[in-house]
Amino acid sequence: MICVYNDVTEIDSADAVNLAFKLSGRVVDVPVAKGMSVKEGELLARLDSRDVELQLSAAKAAYDEALSRLRRAERLLLHDAISEQEVEALQNAVTQTKTTYDNAEQALQETRITAPFGGVVEYVAVDTYQRVASGETILRLVKPESNTVSFTAPESLISALSLPTTHFTVLFDAYPNIPFDAVIKSFARTSSDALGFPVSLRLTDVDRSRYTISPGMTCIAMVSVKEEDSHAVTLPLTAIYAPIGDYDSVWVVDDDSRVHRRR
């Protein structure tokens, strides 16, 4: 028996990321556009940093002043011209101002978004001079290649996904008549809606020198289940009991209509 499902490839979270600023502000530079390839560390977007630079300058001045006072106090302490308590208070002031200074430096770095890895800009969600909020998506960066195919399976197929005799093959519209072998990566045992159960496959042994598998490519995922497997049993999902930290089991109804748990 061969079950065929049409869907599109999806990429893992490790292969794609929505990038955002941790600060609110006005975007002054977005030197990339949709479809552009970027290298790791390349600038993708920048906020107006003038206010942050002023805060950094003030924080540095306060830290330098506190450090200078501490050094003078330490010299006076050598001649017993100042108490140890006064020196400790100045040490605390240095620690506090250094923390403020470090935070201001970090805030300045957060006015820039750089590419965490080399990839392709899937889309840009803002325009130059637009004001954005903290955490608002600025753009999405994806790796140009993927090896994950996802589709939605009906309940009747869930029990066969983990069987060793089940075989997975993927055909891409871009490479007709070229089957790509795949293995099960993950599948959900529960469904949040009536559309089915999410299943992810991982392509194996793809010749990247000949074939480019990119996120969003249309494909057909074929799941082949051997009917002659005498060990395969189809069960309703509601009959399976899989508690955390315990063995999986199934609820069985006896002839006398009593239910018991069987491993």
N, C-alpha and C positions, 0 to 999 in steps of 0.2 A: 504494500500500500504506500503510495506517495502522496503527501499532502503539500500543496503549493500555496505560498502566501506572497502577495505583492506588497512591498513597502520600500522605504528609503533607508540608506545607511545613516547611522547616527554616530556621533563621536563621543568619546569618554570625556569626563570633566578634566582629565589630565591633558587632553588634546585641544581643549578650547577653554577660553576664559572671558568673562565680561569684566572689563576694566573700568574703574571709577576712582574719583578723587576721594580722599578721606576728609578733605576740607570743602567748605562751600566757597564759591567765588565766581569770578568772571573768566571765561575761557578766552585766552588771547592768541593761542596758536594751536592749530591742528594740522600738522604737516603731512598727514596721510589721508588716503581716500579708500573707498570700497574697492576691494580686489588688489590692493597694493601689497607687495611682498616686503617684509621688514626683517631685519636682523635682530638678534638678541641684544638688548640694551639700547636700541634705537629710540629716539624721542617720538612719542605718539601724540601727546597733548600737553598743554601747559596753561596754568592759571596765572592771573595777574598776581605777582608776588611782592608788590611794593609794600603793602601793609606788613606782610610777614618779615620782609627784610628790615623794616624799621623796628619791629619787635625783637628781631635777632640782634640788631645793633645795640638796642637798649639793654638787652639781657647780657650781652658780652661786656658792656661797660660796667654794669652792676657787678658782674662776676670778677672782673679785673680789679675793681675798687675794693671788693670784699677780700680778695686774695692779697692785695697790697696792705690792707689794714692788718690782716692776720700775720703777715711776715714782719711788720713793724712791731706788733705785739709780742711775737716770739722772741725778737731781739731784746725787747724790754724785759721779758720774763727771765732772760739769762742774768739780768742785773737786779732781779727782784723789784723792778719798778712797776710791775703790774701783777694782778692776781691771776691764778690759774683759771678761776671761774670766768674772768673776762676773756681769756684766751679761748676757752671752750665755747663761749657764746659766739666769738668771731669764727671759730671753726664750723659751727652750725650754720652761720650765715653764708660761709663759703659753700657748704654742701647744698644749701637751698638755692643759692644763685646759680651754682653749676647745673643743678637739675633744670632750672628754668632755661638756662642757656642751651643745654642739650635738647630740651623739648622744642625750642625755637629752631634749632638746626634741623631737627627731624621734620618740623612743620614746613620748612623751606624745601626739603627734599620731596615732601608730599604735594608740592605744587606742580610736580612734573610726573607724567606717566611714561614709563619706558617699557619696551617689550620684554616680558619675562622669558620669552623664547622666540626663536625664529619662526615666522609663520606668515599667514595671509590675513589681512583685515577683512572680516566678513561684512561688517557694516559700521558706519559712524553715526551716532545718535544725536550729536550736537553740532552747532555751527559756531564759528568764531564770534566772540563778543557776547555769547549767550551766557546768562547766569545759571549756574548749576548748584544743586544741593549736594551735601555730603552723601556718598554712597550711590548717587545717580549714575546709571550706566553711561559711559562716554563712547565706548566702542567695544567690539567683540573681535578677539584674535583667535584664529584657529590654526592648527598645524595643517599643512597642505595634504597630508596623507592620513588615512585611517584604516584600521583593520577590524572595526566593529560594525556588525549589521544587526539591526533591531527590527522586530516585527511583533505583532500581537497575535497570540494563539488562543484558540477556543479551549474551554475546559476539558474537552474530550482528548486533547493532545498532551495535556500537562503530565499525565502519568507516564507517557512514553519518552519524554525529553531526557530523562536521566538513565534510560536503559542503554547498556553497552552496545546493543544491536542497532540503535537508531543512528542514522547517518544524515549529515547536513551538507548541502551543496548550495552555492550561491551563483546566480547568473546575472551579470550586469548588462544593462542596455548598451553601454558603451563598448562592451566586448561580447557580442552575441556568439553563442555556441562555445564559449570558453568557460567551463565549470571551475569554480574555486571551492576547494574543500574547506570546511569550517568545523569547529567544535563548539559545544555549548559553553558559554561564558557565565551566564546567570539567567535565572528566570524567577518570576514572582509566583508564590503559591497562593497569593490572594489578589483580588482585583478590586480597585476602588470604584469601578463603574461596570457597566454591562457590556463594555466593548471587548473584553478579553483580558488575557494575562500577558504582560510585557516579557519578551524573551530577547536575549542578546547572544549573538554568535561572534566568535573570533575567527577571522580568516587565518589559514595556516599555509606556510610555504608560498607566499606570493612573490613572484619574480618582479621586484620593483624596477629592474632595468627595462622591463617590457610593459608592465602594467602600472598605471597610477590609479589608486583607489582613493578618491577624495570624498570628504563629507558632503552629503546631499545627493550623491549619485543614486539613480533609480535602479532597483534590482529585484530579482525574484529569489526568495529564500525557499528552498525545497527541503522538506523534512521527510525522510524515508524511514518507514517503520515496517519491520518484518512481521507479517501476520503469522508465520509458522513458528514464532517463538512461543514455546509452550509455557515458559516461565513468566510471560507478560500477563498482567492482570489489570484491567481497567476498573478504577474505583471512583466513586463520586468524591470530590474534594472535601465535602463536609464530613466524610467518614474518616478522614486522616487526622490523627492527633500527634502533633510534633512539639512538645513542650521544650523550653530551653533547659539544657542541662540533663535531659533524660532521653531515652531512646524513642524513635518514631514508632508509632503503633497505629492500629486501625480499630474502629468500633465495629464489632461483629454482632449481628442479630441471630440468636439461636432459633431452633425450631419452636421452642416454647415462648418466643417473642421476648426473651431477655437479652440484654446487651452486655457484652463484656469486652475488655480491651485485649487485643492480641498483638504481639510484637511483629 
